[in-house]
Amino acid sequence: MATVQLKKLQKAHGPVARALRTLRPWATFFRQFVKHPAMIGSIIPSSNALVQSMLAPVDWSTTRLFVEYGPGVGTFTRPILDKMRPDAMLVAIDTNADFVRYLNGDIADHRFRAVHGSAVDVRSIIAEYGFSEADYILSGLPFSTLPEGVGPQIAEETHAALRPGGTFLVYQYSRFVQAVLSPSFSKIDTALEWINIPPCRMFWATKEAPLAQAA
Ligand SMILES: C[S@@+](CC[C@H](N)C(=O)[O-])C[C@H]1O[C@@H](n2cnc3c(N)ncnc32)[C@H](O)[C@@H]1O
């Protein structure tokens, strides 16, 4: 029944249908925040300014596999798909089954899969799609409120899942995550995006590439 109503809403025209389509992701996000505040970590989705700043350094021409942790209602997911090559793939991993169901129902794109699981299992999840490494991994995870030990484990697994020269992109409201990333990543660039509620810190942690062989 809910699926039938959703399909009708997706096809409907007019200002009311447009307003409902705009509000639906926000309502879904807020409902999940009320149910799981520590796992969601934020009361509203990220701003478009944050999405564009965070993704600015990505080289889309060489990206074959992009992984997103904690997509929520897809605030980053859709812009990533807009920028990705036609033969690239986006795997989004979320522990919240309602978000995964929502995304797989709402985004019809052969390059996209939302997977119900934890970022800790990134390597086995990408292996299911035939990949041994990712070019970029983006995290929307609330590192400061994750259960004890999970953050460092995600940082280690992410480092192992990235190709040499690949980047882990992380946005957070505090500097907390820098200490979680530092043991795994030696190069971390940072910046602040003011146009977000609240202003948000951005981290780009790059996996070191092997030194070029001497001739
Ligand atoms: C702040 S929301 C991010 C939403 C969205 N990316 C945005 O920027 O608007 C955090 C998301 O991380 C998910 N999450 C929490 N722990 C996770 C884990 N270990 N693995 C994957 N997703 C997780 C939550 O279910 C939630 O969807």
The ligand as a Gaussian input file, in Angstrom:
#p B3LYP/6-31G(d) Opt

LIG

0 1
 C       24.260000      12.112000      10.257000
 S       23.544000      10.758000       9.386000
 C       24.219000      11.207000       7.797000
 C       23.142000      11.432000       6.781000
 C       23.565000      12.006000       5.435000
 N       24.756000      11.385000       4.897000
 C       23.724000      13.512000       5.468000
 O       24.848000      13.995000       5.377000
 O       22.716000      14.227000       5.539000
 C       24.515000       9.343000       9.908000
 C       24.170000       8.023000       9.224000
 O       25.127000       7.028000       9.609000
 C       24.459000       5.763000       9.760000
 N       25.350000       4.861000      10.534000
 C       25.649000       4.910000      11.871000
 N       26.558000       3.965000      12.178000
 C       26.869000       3.307000      11.013000
 C       27.794000       2.249000      10.662000
 N       28.569000       1.644000      11.586000
 N       27.867000       1.840000       9.366000
 C       27.087000       2.450000       8.408000
 N       26.199000       3.442000       8.685000
 C       26.091000       3.870000       9.960000
 C       23.135000       6.165000      10.399000
 O       22.154000       5.164000      10.276000
 C       22.811000       7.446000       9.589000
 O       22.111000       7.138000       8.399000

